[in-house]
Every structure is written in structure tokens, then in C-alpha cells.
Amino acid sequence: MIETEWIAKIRSVSDDAAIEAARVSRQPLPKRNAGVYILAVASLFAICVMCSLTARAQTSASADAKTATQETGTLTKAERDEAVRYLEETRKKFLESVEGLSEEQWKFKSAPDRWSVAEVAEHIALSEQTLNGIVMEKIMKSPAAPEKKGETKGKEAVIMKRIPDRSTKAQAPEMLKPTGRWKTQAELVKDFQASRDTAINYIKTTQEDMRAHIYPNPVLKELDAYQWMLFMAAHTERHTTQISEVKADPNFPKK
């Protein structure tokens, strides 16, 4: 995770919520006389005017529909598409980073105080379940606060740029540190996949007002539930980069 003061916030989500989130997790004209020509031109002009009015009416209706969508808080198609794209992209990168690793590679540590690929992957999978629980069992069940939307505006790009950046290191909260919770790589990957599937399906189908449910983030302050989902994906991207760092160590096993 990003800062240790998040411990208190994460602990505010009950264990039952996290467990339930994990369980639930298991788209040229002919010649005419002058009169006829004038009539034809006039008719064409009339048709153009009618088409223009129709187009304006359609544009207005589209704008009204978009405004209604924004007012009700239902995610727009563009918002859904962007979140699903990022969730799927970061999932793909993570799965590729751990695919085909031998047991020796999986558990290799460049130093006693450094995490192995297995430990980084555990942190990712555990954080995925925890963040899903926070979004679905806490943030979306808390009272809506549309008056705070101004505080969250425009933070999507910041999340996807700043959170994956590992130039600034941080310590994970104690409860999200790896302890060998998964016995095998296959079990960990399976649970991660299920959690990510749950998040993607929620983004695709929810009609809830994700933009009005807002919860503080230790790094970026106020974020809405939609932005928290992007934060989860960005966190996975951050630690997938960490896995690449482990694998780039000159002593990393060849197989």
C-alpha cells in the first residue's frame, strides 16, 4: 500500500465484509428550365434545413441524456469503458509477470529484507480483496455526499500516473504484509482473478451513484468510489513493477 496511516482506515472495514467480498468474487444534372431549377434548389434548401433541425434535436436529446446520467450519478459509457480497460490491462500485466515461474523463482529474495515475487503477489491479492471490500461494503453503503464532488473532480489521471510511480517508496500496513496466506501460486492467482472479476462486473453493471459516495484516501484525499476502483488497479500496476524489479536482479534464478 502507500502509507502506514491507512491501517486505521482499513481496520474500519469488518473482517466479515472482506470475507464476503472474496466469496462473492468466487462488453452532372440534366438541363431544366429556370422555374424547375429554382424549385429544385428551394426543395434542396428545405431538405437541408430539415436535416439541420433534426440533427440539432438529436444533439440536444443526447446532451439532455448525458446531463441526466451525470445528475443521477450513473456512470457514463466512457467511464465504464475506461475503468474496465484499466482493470483488465493491469490484471493482464500482473498475471504475465508471475506466469511460468518455478518454485525457486517464485520464492527468490534478493536480500533478507526484500520481498520475493511470491510476497509481492500476496500483497497484491490481499490488497485486491481488501479494497473491493472497502468499496462495496463501506464506501457504497455510506451516505452519499454529492456536495463533495468538486473535491474529487479530475483525479482519475492523477491516480493512474502517481500511484504506479515507484520513485517514492512506502511501507505497507502490517495487516497487508505477506505472511504466506496462500499455499500455492495457483491458489493465489485464482483468488486474485475472482476478486478482479467482481470489480470489473460491478463497474460494468452497477446503476448506483459511485460518484456521490466519497471516502478519504491517505495520498489523494477525497476520492469517490469509482476513483477507488482505479486506485486499486493502479496499486496492482505499482507492485507488478516491483515484481519486474525482483526478476531483474542479477541473481534471480534462470529457472
Residue pairs with C-beta under 8 A, 6 or more apart in sequence:
1 127
1 170
1 172
1 173
1 176
1 235
2 163
2 170
2 218
2 219
2 235
3 170
3 171
3 218
3 219
4 170
4 171
4 172
4 173
5 218
6 173
6 218
7 173
7 174
7 175
9 134
9 216
9 218
10 130
10 134
10 173
10 175
10 176
11 175
12 138
13 130
13 133
13 134
13 137
13 138
14 137
17 133
17 136
17 137
17 138
18 129
18 130
18 133
18 137
20 133
20 137
21 129
21 132
21 133
21 136
21 137
21 195
21 198
22 129
22 132
22 133
22 191
22 194
22 195
24 198
25 129
25 132
25 191
25 194
25 195
25 197
25 198
26 194
27 204
32 40
66 76
69 76
70 76
72 209
73 144
73 146
73 208
73 209
73 210
73 211
73 212
74 207
74 209
75 83
75 203
75 206
75 210
75 211
75 226
79 226
80 203
80 204
82 156
83 203
83 226
83 229
83 230
83 233
84 200
84 203
84 204
86 160
86 230
86 233
86 234
87 196
87 199
87 200
87 203
87 229
87 232
87 233
88 200
89 233
90 233
90 234
90 236
90 237
90 240
91 192
91 193
91 196
91 233
91 236
93 237
93 240
94 121
94 124
94 192
94 236
94 240
94 243
95 189
95 193
97 117
97 240
97 243
97 244
97 247
98 106
98 117
98 121
98 185
98 189
98 243
101 117
101 185
102 253
102 255
104 253
104 255
105 117
105 247
105 252
105 253
105 255
106 116
106 117
106 118
106 185
107 116
107 117
107 118
108 116
108 117
108 246
108 249
108 251
108 252
108 253
109 115
109 116
109 119
110 246
110 249
110 251
110 252
114 246
115 123
115 178
115 242
115 246
116 246
117 243
117 246
117 247
118 178
118 185
118 188
119 178
120 178
120 239
120 242
120 243
120 246
121 185
121 188
121 189
121 192
121 243
122 178
122 179
122 180
122 181
122 182
122 188
123 172
123 176
123 177
123 178
123 239
124 192
124 235
124 236
124 239
124 240
125 182
125 188
125 191
125 192
125 195
126 176
126 178
126 181
127 176
127 232
127 235
127 236
128 192
128 195
128 196
128 199
128 232
128 236
129 191
129 195
130 176
131 228
131 231
131 232
131 235
132 195
132 198
132 199
132 232
134 215
134 228
135 199
135 202
135 225
135 228
135 229
135 232
136 202
138 215
139 213
139 214
139 215
139 225
139 228
140 208
140 210
140 213
140 225
142 213
142 215
144 209
144 212
144 213
145 212
145 213
145 214
146 209
146 211
146 212
148 214
148 222
149 211
149 212
149 214
149 224
151 214
151 221
151 222
152 211
152 214
152 222
152 223
152 224
152 227
155 220
155 223
155 227
156 227
156 230
158 220
159 220
159 223
159 227
159 230
159 231
159 234
160 230
160 233
160 234
162 219
162 220
162 234
163 219
163 231
163 234
163 235
163 237
163 238
164 234
164 237
164 238
164 241
165 238
166 238
166 241
166 242
166 245
182 188
182 191
199 229
199 232
202 229
203 226
203 229
210 224
210 225
210 226
210 229
211 224
211 225
211 226
212 224
213 224
213 225
214 222
214 223
214 224
214 225
215 222
215 223
215 225
215 228
216 222
216 223
217 223
217 228
217 231
220 227
220 231
223 231
246 252
